[in-house]
Structures are given as C-alpha cells and as structure tokens.
Amino acid sequence: MSRPVPIDGGSTGESTARRGAPSAAPAPLSRELVDERIDAALREDLGGDDYRAGDVTTDACVPRERRAVGTLLAKEPGRLAGLDVFCRVFERIDAAVASERAARDGDVLAAGQRVARVSGPAWALLAGERTALNFVQRLSGIATQAARWVELAGSRARILDTRKTTPGLRALEKYAVRCGGATNHRFALYDEVLVKDNHVDLAGCAIEELLPRVRARVGASMRITCEARTASEAAAAVDGGADVVLLDNFTPAELSALVPTLASRARARGGRRVELEASGGIDERNLRAYADAGVDRISIGALTHSVRALDLSFKLEPLA
C-alpha cells in the first residue's frame, strides 16, 4: 500500500478554517484509506469478514427481514468530523443502507441537532452502530478540541498537531484536526525532517555541523525542523540552516526575548525566513501567552493524544 500523506498538500498548508469559525470542510479522505480502516474495525468487532454472522445478539433477537432507521444526534455542542466515515461503516456492512446527511464535517453543532439519518436492514444498523459511533465521536472530539485551541490562541500563531495519534488512525485524526481549524504538522517520519534532542545526542556533532549534513542527505526541497532546548541551540539551528526551529519547554517570557533575536540572526545570514515553533508545557491556561510571544507555530500533542469524545447518540426505530 502506498504511503498516506496529508491530503491538503502537506504540513506547510494553512488550514481552511481559522479562529474556530465554521468554514468549508477539508478535502475528503481517500475512499480506499477509509474503507481499510473501517474494515479493520468491523473485523475486530464482528469476528471476521462475514459481517452478517458476527452479531450474535442481533441474530438471536431481531428478524433478518426487519428494517430500521437510525438518527445521529448531537447531545452537546461541538465541531463535527468523521460523518462520511460514520455513514460508510453501514455501507460496508450492507450496500442496501442509505444515508441522509444534515450537516457536514467542519460544521459547528448545537446540542440536540440532528446530524444524519441512516436507514436499511436493522441487523446491519445494529452491527455497525458501535463502530460508526466510535469513529465519529472520537474524530468530532478532536475537531472540537482543535477549534477550542485555535480560538484560545487568538493571534497569528498557527496551532499544529503532532504524531501522537492512535496507531492506524493517524490520517483520520489529522483530518479531524483540520476540521477544527488547526494545521497538520508532518504526517510521519518519511515526509519531513525533525531533528530532536536524541538525534543530536547520538549524532556525535554539534547542531550547526549536523544540519548541513542533513540538508545534503535529504535535498533542498524537504523541510528541516530542528528542536532546541536552549537559546544557544536555537541560534545554532538558525546558523545551521533549519527551516523551522522548535523551541521546546521555553516559557512565554523566554520566548518573547528570544524570538526577535532569532529573527534578526536569520536576516543577518542572508535574509532567510525561519519559522519559530513553541512546544512543551503548553495548556489552555497559558496558550494565549505563548501565542503572544511572537512564535509562528504552536504544536500541541493534546489535540489527539488525550481528547474527550464528543457526545453523539444513535437512536434506532423500526420502519414499517
């Protein structure tokens, strides 16, 4: 299988939604990728590829010919993500299922709002209910959290995610980040260089010597980000040719003093534009202070690694 990459053009692309306001949804994920993730989840829940035989409770309780309609409702306010995945789960189980969407990914949801209706064989709706909800609740939780962080930042600083995602679900979770108005960092280890403290410690040379070697190895077109733990490491990263300097665990006050110095240093070395990124120790209480410190980017692992699922319900009713 080919490597999945961010579908909005990579981590350098600006998100379409800013400051938490609703806007056009990001371009949809590829159908092939979504189907792969759905099929893996259904096999886990239904015990194999025979989806008709996997739900022993439904098989014992509900007549096979019974038809039903299910309504997806928002039980609390939030930002929607993963609605197409939700509907596609039921289609993978039985092609006779039909869906009617009342919202789209990226929309702001109100409590009590109807999001979608799905109709078809009752056994198929019951078999897919939990898997479909797991996807849309988690992805909407990520989008909701991303929108909140973007709103809290309240400045020109972009909010970025990280690679701290659920194994196997990175493409979906990074899509949800974009639905919330935040921006994707690199997708994986293969599409961007990020020189971290362990790389520097194990390379056996200083940052200003290491980065030119990295550039010679990866070529001119690949972005290089270099983590800095101290002001001197940040200066060395600028001198070494980093495109982005990731300032790790600095305080807002330290950044306010350091950002102009690093910008001047970059200009003095040929006018290169070096982006400055803050990371580490950032939470909702201090996010605005970090954004106001003058950095270009703020990366936050909590966008995906410790998110609360959005409360959505799926109520089934029999069809005559």
N, C-alpha and C positions, 0 to 999 in steps of 0.2 A: 504494500500500500504506500502511496506517495505521502510525503510529509505534509501534515496540515500546516498551513500558515495563516496569519491573521488576514481575513478577507477584506479588510478596509485599507490594504496597502502597506501594512506593517506597523511597527511600533512608532514610526515617525509621524503617522497620520493623526490629525486632530479629530477628536470625536465630534459627531454631528450635533450632539446635544450638550449644551453648556449651562452652567449655573442652575441645574436641576429642573429646567423648564422642559415641558414635553416638546418633541420635535419629530421629524421623520425617523423611523426606526432604522437601525443599521441594516446594511445589505444582509439578506438571509444566509444562514449557513448552508453548506452544500447538502443536498438530499442524501448523497451517499454516506457522508460522515454521520449525519443524524440517524439514519437507518442502522448503521453499525452500532452506535451507542444504545439505541433503543432495543435492538435485538439482543444485545448482551444483557441488558437489564431484564428483559422479558424471560430469557432463558434462565436467569438467576431465580426469578420469582415463580416461573411455571414449570421448571424442572426439565426443560429441553425445548426442542423446536416444534413440538406438537402443541400449539397453544390451546387447541380445543380440549385437550385432555388434562391440562395442568392444574386446573382449579377444582379440587375435589369437592369443596363445599358447594360451589355453584352447581356442579354436576349433579349433586345429590338433592339440591333444593329447588332449582329453577328449571322449568320445562325448556327444552332446547329451542322450541319454536317461539318462545316469548320475546317480544320486542320492548325496548325501553328508550327513554330519553333522559339524558343527564345534563344538569345545568351547573356550570362552573361559576361560582360567586366569590367576590372579594369580601372577606369578613373584616378587613381593616384597610386603611389607606396604604398605598404603596405604588411602586413602579413595576409595570408588567414586563416580563421577559420569559420566553420559552413557550408561548402559546402555540406556535406551529408544532413544536415538539410534543406538547400535550395532545393535540389532535392527531398527530401522526402515530402515536402509540396505538390508538384504537384501529387506525387504518392498517397497521402492520399485523394486527390480530385477525381482522376480517375486513376485506375490501368493501363489504356492504355498509360499513359505518359511514355516516355523513356528518359533517360538522358545519356549524354556523357561528362565525366569529363576530362578537360585538365590540371588540377592541383589537388593538394591535400592539406588538412589542414596542416599548418605549413610552406607552401611554401612562399617565397618572391615573390610578384607580381610586375610587371612593369606596368607603365601607358600604356594603350592600349592593354594589354594582354587579350586574350580570356581565360576565366576560365572554362566555361561549356556551353553546348547546351542542350536544353530541347525541345522535340517535342511531339505532341499529339493533342487532341481536343483543338481548340482555346479557347473555353469557359473555360476549365479547367486551361489553362495557364493564362488567364486574371483574373480568380477568385483567383488564388494563388499568383499572381505577387507581390502584396504589402507585404503580409505576409512573403513570401520567402525572399524578399529583406530586410525586417526589421530584420530578423534573421541574414542573412549573413553579412549585413552591420554593425550591432552592434557587432557581435562576431569578425569580422575582425578588427573593430576599437579597440576592447580590445586587440586582439593579436598584433596589430601594436604598440599600446602604451606600452604593456608589453615588446616587443622586444626593443623598444627605451630605456626604463628604464634599462633593462639588459645591453644594450650596454653602456649607460652612467655610470653605476656603475663601470665597468671596473676593478673589483677586485674579491676576493674570496667571498665577501658577496653575499648571495642569495637574490633575490628580491621576496617578498611574497605578495599575495593579502590579502584581509580581508573579512569579512561578509557583507560589504557594497555593496550588489548586488541588482539587480532588483527582487522584490518578484516573486517567481515562476520560475525564470530563473537561480538560483544560479549554478546548475550543469552545464548548458551550458556555463555560463560566466566564471566559474572556468576552464572549459575545454579550453576555448579560451585563458585564461591566460597561460596555459601550451603550447598551440600552439605558443605563443610568446616567449617561453623560460624561463618564470618565474615559480615560485613554488607556490603551494597552501598552504595556512595556514589551520587551522582547517576548516572543512566543515560547521559545525553547533555547536549548544550548546551541543550536546549529545556525540560528539566523542573526545573531548579534554577539559581539564580544563583550563580556562583562568581567573585567579583571578585579577579583576580590582579594581580601587580605590573605587567604590561603594560597592563592596563586602567587602573590608577591613573595610570601614567606618561603614557598617551595621553589621559586624560580632561581634563586641564588644571585639576584642582582637587584639594583635599585629601580624604582618605578621609571625614572627618566631614561634608564637604559633599556628596560623591558619593553616599554610601549613602542619604540621604533622597531624592535624585533617583531612584535605582534603585527604591526602595520605591514611590514614586509611579507609576513606569512599570509595574511588574510586579504591583502589588496586594498586599494583606495576606496572602494565602494561600500565596504562593510563598516557599520558604525562601531566605534570602540567607546565603551564606558569604563571608567576606572574608579574604583572605590577608594576613598581617602579617609583615614582615621584621624589625621592631624592636619593642621594648616600647612605644615611643610610637605606632607604627602599630596595635598591638594595642589600646591604650587608645582610639585614635581609632575603631577598628572597633566597640568596645563602645559608645562615645558615639554613633556614627552609626546604631546600631540593627541591627547584624548579628545573625543568629540563631546563627551559628557563626563563631568566629574561628579561622582556620587558621594555626597558629604554625609558620612554615617555617624549618627549619635552626637551631632553637634547641637547645642542649644540655640534657640532663636537669636539670643543676643550675640553669640559667637558668629552665627551666620550673617547677621546684619553688618558686622565688622568685616567679615571675610569676603563677602560677595563682591563689593566694589574693588577690593584688592585683586581678586582673581580675574575680574573682568578687565581691569587695567593691564594686568600681566598678559592676558591673551591678546589684547590690542597691540601691546608693545612687541609681540612676537609675530607680527605680520598681519594683524587685524583679523585673525580667526575668530569665528563665533563659537564659543564654548558654552554649552548649556550646563547649568548647575542644578543638581538634584539633591533634595533632602530626604533622608530616610532614617528610621530608627528612633524610638522613643516618642512617636507622634500619635496623639489620640485626639478625640473630639474636643477636649478642653484646650489643647494648645495648638490645634491645627491652624487657626487664623494667624497666630503669632508666627508660625513657620512660613505661611504664605506671604505675610507682610515683610518677611526678612529679605525678599528680593530674589529668591530662587525661581527657576523656570519650571521645575517639576517637583512633585512630592510623590514618592512611591509608598504604598500602604498595603502590607500583606493582609490586613484585616478585611480588605474588600472581598476576599474569597476564602480565607482560611478559618474564620470564626464568625460566619454570618448566621443570622437567625432567619429561618424560612418564613416567607410571607404566609399569613393565614388565609388559605383559599379552601372552599368546600366544593364537593361534587355530589349533588343530590340526584338520585335516580328515581324515576317514576315509570310505571308501566304504560305502554302505548296500547290502545285498543286494537 
